[in-house]
Amino acid sequence: MEERYQELDVLIAGGGPAGLAAAVRLWENGIRKILIAEREKHLGGILRQCIHDGFGLTRFRETLSGPEYAGRFIDQVKELQIPYITNASVTHIGGNSEDGTHRVQIVTREGLLEYRAKAVVLAMGCRERTRGALAIPGERPAGVYTAGVAQAYMNLYNRMPAREAVILGSGDIGMIMARRLTLEGAHVQAVFELQPYPSGLNRNIRQCLEDFGIPLYLSHTVTNIHGTKRLEGVTVSEVDRNLRVIPGTEKYWPCDTLILSVGLLPENELSREAGVVLDPKTGGAFVSERFETSVPGIFAAGNVLHVHDLADYVSMEAEDLADAVTEFVTGKELQECRFPVRYDSTVHHVIPQKVSLTRDLHLSFRVTRPFEDCRIEVLQEDKVIAFRKLKKALPAEMFSITVAKEKLISESEPEVRIVW
């Protein structure tokens, strides 16, 4: 049994932007016994179907399409001859064995592969919230798609999913699909958003909705779906400040397609099965400043950790993770991360959740509601040790702030808050 296991330094679960960036950085750091396992038949992850531009401005200082952005890392993986397998699903990550390694099982078309890895990188990305999670009443006709599925139909398989469309949710993918459908000749009647503020980036509101005359209705939601074989229309209602439907505000919108852009969820079934503790706020793992989870030797970055708004941030976070994994694999002695990062009701979550206070502190987070003319503050012992001014802070955007090691107060838990 033991002889079947192949030995690795690092097994990377996922060949999207996080997994690819981590693999390249690990190789540059001198780690050679690497394997990327990607469940799709091509590397690149979700970026393969994101043919719009806007990627790469932060990471590469130029605008790229999704396939071009992924291609930069894929080309490096192939040039460096970093081992990878596709059509390969990681199905099991065992706990630490006596030798400190993790047992990993991967199912491929050729059969079951088994490895022992010193470290495992979780880079499985995220999935879309579906109609089932929303519990919208009505029949189950054809024509109800998540935004990502509709995007795949159009951009990967050259299939037109709609003529008359309604979009529920102002997430970035939904707004991008509003533009894409319009450009291909469909009529997008409107985008409806449950919250009193948009859930996507301002640039997508301008470029994808306003530029094409597509109205955005805030504090509205779909309350019924009509049709048997094919969608015939939806009922849309207004909601109050508590997100409860306001009786008498119902309006029928005839359409043949309903696109759902109602949030993303980190893909963490594998993490949970491996014993990784998850944060209920993010849906991803609790991690230290080194992106190490509650299970020693298992690390997480990218959308499997917390949903990002830009792929550039995913790659850059994964590169930081790779530096930490390098330290772990090479046996560098590291300080324990024993100080939790606190935050108040203005902040939805903070990554990482635990720090050591022995290195520069880099925090990523989202706010709970819109703020204007505000400050991000990091405090220790009620003293502000770092701040950043913002004209506007929206829940749709991920923010970050860095505190130099010299400013940190030892033996004191840091706290993040918004002041307005």
Secondary structure, 3 states (H helix, E strand, C coil): CHHHCEEEEEEEECCCHHHHHHHHHHHHCCCCCEEEECCCCCCCHHHHHCCCCCECCCCCCCCECHHHHHHHHHHHHHHHCCCEECCCEEEEEEEECCCCCEEEEEEECCEEEEEEEEEEEECCCEEECCHHHHCCCECCCECEEEHHHHHHHHHCCCCCCCCEEEEECCCHHHHHHHHHHHHCCCEEEEEEECCCCCCCCHHHHHHHHHHHCCCEEECEEEEEEECCCECCEEEEEEECCCCCECCCCCEEEECCEEEECCCEEECCHHHHHCCCCECCCCCCECCECCCECCCCCEEECHHHCCCCCCHHHHHHHHHHHHHHHHHHHCCCCCCCCCEECEECCCEEEEECCEECCCCCEEEEEEECCCEEEEEEEEEECCEEEEEEEEEEECCCCCEEEEECHHHCCCCCCCEEEEEC
